[in-house]
């Protein structure tokens, strides 16, 4: 039996009976972990159902991860945020003055909401809370016409904290000091939520995007790795999503080598995610095989795919041949 943890993300199913059948086939396919998404909608309407799904995963011997799927518009995921709609004063503000549809990490109302989410997520019975791609809003992902140097967040909460920290007004230009402030603001937010997670009996994984930009957390991953509350350090080098014409093996290796090294240096478990969405063309399955072998060869402690069945249930991002992608991933696992 390999010591490498292998898993997949699982989403969009609130029926415990259906989910249990899927979890059973994951286990039979050799996986030993599963990540369940827990969106704002799940928390509002399906909390007991999600607890049953997590319990079924545990009964099948799977380590259970739970993530804040697109909660507040600041974590990864294909969901909308009701919090943002109901709390406009907690939204991020561009340096141009425009409000955007994402909560601010420094907004007290959002901090309180996330404390409640954390207690409820851990209360599902999760082994690990997976803080998935925390990021400041990048307006260029959604709209054209903004200058290249536009950034978030310059709301009143951020400006007040900035003045307290540096004893000067927050500039409209993103200086190095502003970038550092954005990094430390996110790290402070994560520290609070991870400490609460530990108190609630779960452990923490923080998945950093492979961009090493202040938009997505600390540019130096060691700044997060040294936090006393983090247990697993993942990244998701999705070669076809984050880069143009990238070689999957080289792309996974470029970020995977650093991730594994930083995790090892700080006594953390390393985790690499394999792209299983938005893939098309004849090379899709070969690319998945290459990426998976690369992650395994790098010595990652854990390897996951996003997401199960090649994301066939989300038509917008499903692979062209989703089950072939899924099978390619499973066949490369130890």
Secondary structure, DSSP 8 states (H G I E B T S, - for coil): --SSEEEEEE-S---HHHHHHHHHHHHHTT--EEEEE--HHHHHH-HHHHHHHHHHHHHTT-EEEEE-TTGGG-SSSS---HHHHH-GGGEEEBTTS-EEEEE-TT-HHHHHHHHHHHHHHHHTT-SEEEEE------GGGT-SS--TT--B--SHHHHHHHHHHHSS---SS--HHHHHHHHHHHHHHHHHHHHHHHHTT-EEEEEE-TT--GGGS-SSTHHHHT-TT--EEEE---HHHHSSS--HHHHHHHHHHHHHHHHHHTT-EEEEEEE-SS--STTHHHHHHHHHHHHHHTT-SEEEEESGGGGTT-TTT--TTHHHHHHHHHHH--
